[in-house]
Amino acid sequence: MALDHVRDYFFFGSFTSNPTDLDSTTPLLFYTRIITHYCAPVFVLLTGTSAYLYGTKKNKRDLSKFLLTRGIWLIFLEIIVNNFIWFLIPLTHLLFYK
């Protein structure tokens, strides 16, 4: 996934051309873009597999409690910690608003 996000900053035509258009792309850029299409489905597959494997050793109540608390914890991290990091660190205006 990092490959897909970094490509936008180092590829000159990333904002003006489509890397999956065979008429305007290089083979290397095309194949790196195709590879990144598999990242999200594999991530979801592995997440479900880990929940299943964790659930084989626990009963449904413990599994539900674990998944719920993990989901709440991830939402907390996203809303509170990421927003604090992006918007409340002193001197961020020197980094992001120039």
C-alpha positions as CSV (number, residue, x, y, z in Angstrom):
1,M,0.0,0.0,0.0
2,A,2.9,2.3,0.7
3,L,4.0,1.8,-2.9
4,D,0.7,3.2,-4.2
5,H,0.8,6.3,-1.9
6,V,4.5,7.1,-2.5
7,R,4.0,6.8,-6.3
8,D,1.9,10.0,-6.3
9,Y,4.8,12.0,-5.0
10,F,7.6,10.6,-7.2
11,F,5.9,10.0,-10.5
12,F,5.8,13.2,-12.6
13,G,2.5,12.7,-14.3
14,S,0.6,11.1,-11.4
15,F,-2.0,13.9,-11.2
16,T,-2.5,14.2,-14.9
17,S,-2.3,10.7,-16.3
18,N,-3.8,7.4,-15.4
19,P,-1.3,4.6,-14.5
20,T,-3.7,1.9,-15.8
21,D,-4.0,3.5,-19.2
22,L,-1.9,1.4,-21.5
23,D,-1.4,4.3,-24.0
24,S,0.3,6.7,-21.5
25,T,2.1,4.6,-19.0
26,T,5.3,2.6,-18.6
27,P,5.2,-1.2,-17.9
28,L,6.8,-0.7,-14.4
29,L,4.3,1.9,-13.4
30,F,1.4,-0.2,-14.7
31,Y,2.4,-3.4,-12.9
32,T,3.0,-1.5,-9.6
33,R,-0.5,-0.1,-9.8
34,I,-2.0,-3.4,-10.6
35,I,-0.2,-5.0,-7.6
36,T,-1.7,-2.4,-5.2
37,H,-5.2,-3.3,-6.2
38,Y,-4.8,-6.6,-4.2
39,C,-3.7,-4.8,-1.0
40,A,-7.2,-4.0,0.4
41,P,-8.8,-7.4,-0.3
42,V,-5.9,-9.2,1.2
43,F,-6.0,-7.0,4.2
44,V,-9.7,-7.8,4.7
45,L,-9.0,-11.5,4.2
46,L,-6.3,-11.5,6.8
47,T,-8.4,-9.5,9.2
48,G,-11.2,-12.0,9.0
49,T,-8.8,-14.9,9.2
50,S,-7.3,-13.5,12.4
51,A,-10.7,-13.0,13.9
52,Y,-11.7,-16.5,13.0
53,L,-8.5,-18.0,14.5
54,Y,-8.9,-15.9,17.6
55,G,-12.5,-17.1,17.9
56,T,-11.6,-20.8,17.7
57,K,-10.1,-20.6,21.1
58,K,-12.7,-18.3,22.7
59,N,-16.5,-18.5,23.0
60,K,-18.8,-16.2,21.1
61,R,-19.3,-13.8,24.0
62,D,-15.5,-13.3,24.5
63,L,-14.9,-13.0,20.8
64,S,-17.7,-10.4,20.5
65,K,-16.3,-8.4,23.4
66,F,-12.8,-8.5,22.0
67,L,-13.8,-7.4,18.5
68,L,-16.1,-4.6,19.9
69,T,-13.4,-3.3,22.2
70,R,-10.8,-3.5,19.5
71,G,-13.1,-1.6,17.1
72,I,-13.8,1.1,19.7
73,W,-10.1,1.4,20.4
74,L,-9.3,1.9,16.7
75,I,-12.1,4.5,16.4
76,F,-10.6,6.3,19.4
77,L,-7.2,6.2,18.0
78,E,-8.4,7.6,14.6
79,I,-10.5,10.4,16.0
80,I,-8.5,11.5,19.0
81,V,-4.9,10.6,18.4
82,N,-4.7,11.2,14.6
83,N,-6.6,14.5,14.9
84,F,-4.3,15.6,17.7
85,I,-1.2,14.7,15.7
86,W,-2.5,16.4,12.5
87,F,-4.0,19.6,14.0
88,L,-2.9,20.3,17.5
89,I,0.9,20.0,17.4
90,P,2.5,23.4,17.8
91,L,4.1,24.9,14.7
92,T,2.1,22.8,12.2
93,H,1.3,25.9,10.3
94,L,5.0,26.1,9.4
95,L,4.8,22.6,7.9
96,F,1.4,22.4,6.1
97,Y,0.2,25.8,5.2
98,K,3.1,27.2,3.1
